[in-house]
Amino acid sequence: MQMRQFFVGLDIGTTSAKGTLLHASGQVIAEACSAPYQTAQPQRGWCEQQPEDWWQAACSVLTQLCQHVRGSEEIAGVAVSGQGCACTLVDEQGKVLRPAIIWMDTRAKQETDLLATRYAEEIVRLNGNAAGAYNLEPKLLWLRDQEAQLYRRARYTLTTTAYVTFRLTRQIVMNQADGGLFLGYNAATGDWSRAFLEQVGLRPELYPPLASCTSVIGEVTTRAAQETGLDAGIPVVAGGEDSPAAALSVGVSESGDAFLSLGTAAVVGICHESDRGLKEPRLLTYPHVLPGRMITSGSMSSAGAAVEWLLREFGPAYGHPPSGYAGLNRAIESSAPGAGNLIFLPYRAGNSILF
C-alpha cells in the first residue's frame, strides 16, 4: 500500500492563489500559482471579488501540484489559508448571493463610526480590538441596510478560506484565526458573542461554527476531486488567516517571536500566550494558527498594492507587471539616496481608518 507522505498548502491571497507541495519531512517538493483574479471597484472605496474566481484559482493550483506526485493517493492532507475579513454571503445550499466584499473595501464608514463610538468599550472587553471598515461587522450592517433582501436570504457569511474549504468538503466551518479578527469574537471563550451581535443588530446565526486551525473539518468530496485532481477522501484541515499562517512559515511559534509579512498589505506582528490578556485597540490581536497562541500586529493596507499602483500609473516607463517589476527595480537602483526629496505616503485602500 502506498504511504501518504505529502501535504498540500494552499493560499488564497488578495490578488492570486498560491500553493506548495511538501514532503512529510518538511522538504518543499513543488510550488504553483494561479493567474491573478480581478478585484472590481464599481464605486469609490468599494472592493469586491467573485468567490468562484477563488475556487477556480484553487483548482488550477491544486491541479498543478498533483502533477508532481505519482498519484494524489500519496497526499495525506490539505490546508488552506487566505486573505482575512472577506464577507461572502451564501444561502442554505452554499450558493453565493453576491460578490464578496473584501478587506480592502471601505464603503461602510458610517457603520464603522457607529461601532467605534457606541460599542468601543464592549469590543475591547471582548477581544481587545477596535472597529475598522476592513472588518466584517461594518460590512454586514451595510448589507443589512442597503441590500436587505439579500441579507435576509443569507444563511452564512464566509471568509475566503472558509469558502474554499467549503468547496473542498461541503462543510460550513470557519477557522479560529479568521474568526478571531471579527468584532463579535469573544477571545475568552473562543466563540461568537451572541449577545453582542444581537445588541448591534446583526443575526448571530449568520456566523458559522468555529474550529481550531489544525483540526480536520472534512474530506475532499467526489466533485471537488474531479475539479482539483485530488483524491476523494483526503482530509482537509480548517486552516488559517494568511498573516498567522505566514508567521508560522518563518518559525514564529513562541512568545516574543516577531515577524514581518509583505504582500498586498504589510504586517508586523508578535506572538504571545493567550492568557496574557493583551488589549491594545490601536493594534490588532487575534488567534495564531497554533493553539494557545495569539498574534498582535499592526498593518499598512498598501505595501505591494502601492507598488502595483505605481506600475499601473507609470507602466510605460517600466513595463507592466510582471516584467515591470524588474524595470522598476533597475530605476530604484539608479536613484540617488533620498529619491530627490520625493515623499510617498501609502495611505491607499482606506489605510488611514484601518488601524
N, C-alpha and C positions, 0 to 999 in steps of 0.2 A: 504494500500500500504506500502510495506517495506521501511523504511527510509534507505538511503545510509549514513552509518555512519563510514565507514572505508576508509583508504587511504593506498596505497602501495608505498613504496620507494624501488628502485632497483639500485644497484651499480654494474657497470661492471668494475672491477678492473684490475690490471695488470696480476694477476695470477688466479683469480676466480671471480664469481659473488656472490653477497650477497643481501639479501632483508629483509625488515621489513614491518609488517602489523601494522598499527597504528589506534587506535580509534580516532574519531574526537576530543576527549578531550586531545589527546597527549599521552595517555597510549599505551605502546608497548604491542601488543597482541601476536605476534609471530615473530620469526626470522628464516631465512633459508639461506642455502648456497649451492653452486654447487661444483662438483668435479673440481679441477684445470684444466685449459686448457693449452695447450702446447705453448711454445714460441720457434720457430725454429731459429737457428743460423747457417745458411748454410755457412757463411763466417765470418771471424773475424770482429767484430763490427756490424754485421747485427742482427736485432731482428725483427721477423715477427710473426704475428698471423693470424689465419683464422677467418674472421668475422662470419662465420657460427658457429664457436665454441662459440662466444659471444652470439649469438642468442639461441643456444641450452642450454647454461648455464642459460640464462634469462628465457627460457621456464621452465626449471627444478625448478628454484627458485619460479617463479610465481605459478606453479602448487602446490608446497608445501604450499605456503601461502594461496592459495584459499581453502585449506582443513580446515582452521581454522575459516571459516565463514560459516553460514548456506547456503549461496548462493552468488555467485560473484555479484549478483544484489545489494548486500549491499555495494559494493566498489564504492566510489564516484570519485576516480581519481587515476592516476598512474604518478609517477615522476621518472626520470632516471638520474643518474649521472654516470661518468666514467672517466677512465684514459684519460688525455689530449694529444693532438697533434698526434693522430694516423692518418696516411694518408691512406685512404681507397678509392680507385678508383672504381667508379661504372659507368655503361653505362646508356643510356636513360631510361631503364626499371628498373634500380636499381640493376642490376646483377653485382656482384663483379668481377673485371677483374684480380686481382692478390692478393696475401696475403697482409694484411695491414702491413705497416711499422710503428712500434710503437715508442713511445717517447724515448725508451732506445737505439734505433738504431743510430749509429754514422758514417755510411758509407759516408755521404755527407759532409765530412770535407772540401774538396776543394770548394764546393759550399758555405759552411758556411763562409770560409775565404773571398770569393769574396763579399758576402753580408756585412760582418763585416768591410771590408775596403772601398769598393766603395760606400756603401749606409748607412753607420753608422749614419750620421747626419740626413738623411731623416727618418730613422726608429725611432730615438729618437724623432724627431719632431712629428711623427705620434702617437706614443704610449709610448715613454719613455723607450723602451727596447733595447736589443742588440741581434744580431744574434747568434743562437746556433744550433748545429747539431740536437738537440732534436726536433726542430720546423718544421713546415710544409713546408715553402718555400724552404729550402735547399733540402728536400726530393723531392719536385716537380721538382726542377731544375735537380736533379739527374735522375729522371724518364724521364724528357723531353729529356735528352741527351743519357741515357743508354737504355731506353725502349720506344723509340719514338713511335712505333706503338701503344702500349697500352696507352700511354699518349694522342695520338690523338683520340683514341676511347673513352676516358673517358668523361663523361658528368659532373660528380661532384666528389669532394673529400669530404669524410665524416669523422667525428671523431667517436670514439667508441659510444658515446651517441647518436649522430645523426643517426648512422646506426641502433641502436636498436629501437629508436623512429620511424624510417622509417619502420622497420619491423612490428611494432605495428600498425602504422597508414597509411602507404604508402605515407606519406608526407615528402618531402625533405626539412628539416629545420635544422638549427644549432643554438644552444643557444648562447647567448652573452658571457657567461663565457668561453665557449670553443673557440669561435671566437676571443675573446679579447686576447688570447695568441699569435695569429699569427702576423707575421711581417707586413702583409698587412692590419691590422686592424687600422682604424682611430678612436682613442679614443674620439676625439671631436665630431664626427658625429655618432658614434656607428654603423658604416658600413664599408664596404671594400673600400680601396683606389684604385679605378680602375687605376688611373694614375700611382701609384707606381708599381702595379702588371705588367702593360704593360711596364714600364721602366725597370724592371728586367728581362723581357722576359717570363712572365707567362700569362696564359689565365685567365682573370678575371671571365669568365663565369663558370669556374670550382668551384667557391666559391658559396655555397648555400645561400638562403635568411637567414637572422638572425632574431631571435625572443627573446624577453625578457624571462629570465629563468622561470618566473612564468606564462607565457601566455599559454593558451590551443592551441595546434597546430593541433589537430585532435582527432579522436576517434579510439578505438580498432576495427579493421576490423573483419569480419566474420572468415577469415582464421586465423588471429592471435588469435582469441578467441578459435578456435579449438585446437591450439597448446599450449596455455598457461593456459586454464581453466578459463580465464576471460570472462565476458560477452561482446559481441559486443556492441559498442556504449559508453563504458566507456571513459571519457575524459582523454587525455594524455597531460601533460604539457611539455614544451621544456626542462626542467631540467637544469643541470649544470655540469661543470667540477668538479672532485672529491675534489680538495683542498678547494674551497669556499663552497662546499656542506658540507664538514667536519667542516669547520669553523662555519657555521650556526648551525650545530648539537650540538656544545658546547656553543652556545649563543653569538657568535661573530656577532654583528649586528650594533654596534655604533662605531663612530670614536674613535680610540685609543684602542679598544678591540684587543687582540692578541691571537694567538693560536699556538699550536704545533701539527702537524699531523704526525704520524708514521705509515707507511705502507711499501710497496716495497721501496718507497723513504721516505725521511724526509723533512718536510716543516715547516718553522717558518714564520708566516705572521702577518700582522697588517691590520686592517680595517681603511679606511679613506673615506672622502667625495670625490665624483667625481670631484668637482670643485677646489680641492686643487692644481691640476696641478703638482703633484709629478713626477719628471723624474730622475730616478737613474738607469742607464742601468746596473750597477753591480748587481742589484736585478731584480725582475720581477714584473711588475704591470699589472693587468688585472681586469675585472669586477667581483664583488661579484655576488652571485646569487640573492641578494637583489637589487632592482632598486635604483639608486642613490648612490651606494657604490662601492668602489674599494678595492682590496687586493694588498698589496705589500709584496713580500715574497722572501726568499732565500731558496735554496734546496740543498740536497745531494741526488743523484740518487740511492744510495745503502745503505739503512738502513736495512729494513727487508731483502732486497736482499742479503746483506752481510751475514746475519745470515743463509739464505738458502744455500749460497755458502759454508759456514763453515760446515754445515751438509752434503752437498754433498761430500766435500773433506774428512771429518773426520767422516762420518756417522757410521762406525763400532764401533767407540769409544763411541758414544752417542745413536745410533739408528737413523734411517731415519725418516723424517717428516711423520706424525705429532708427533709420540711418542718421536722422537729425541729431541724436544724442552724441554721436562721435564728433560731428561738426561743432556742436555747442561746447563740448569738452576742449576741443582744439582752440576755440575762441577764448575760453576761460584761461587756458594755459598761457596764451599770448598776452593776456591782460595784465597790466601792472597792478601790484597790491593796492587795494582801495578802490579799484574799478572806476577811477576818475571821479570819486566822490558820489557815485551813484548809490542811492539807498533804496532798497526794495522792502516794502512792508507786506508780508504774506497774509494779509487779512482777507482771505478769499473763502468762499463757501460758508459764510456766516461765522468765521472763526472768532470774531470779537464777542459773540454771545454764547460760545460753547463752554469755555471754562475760564 
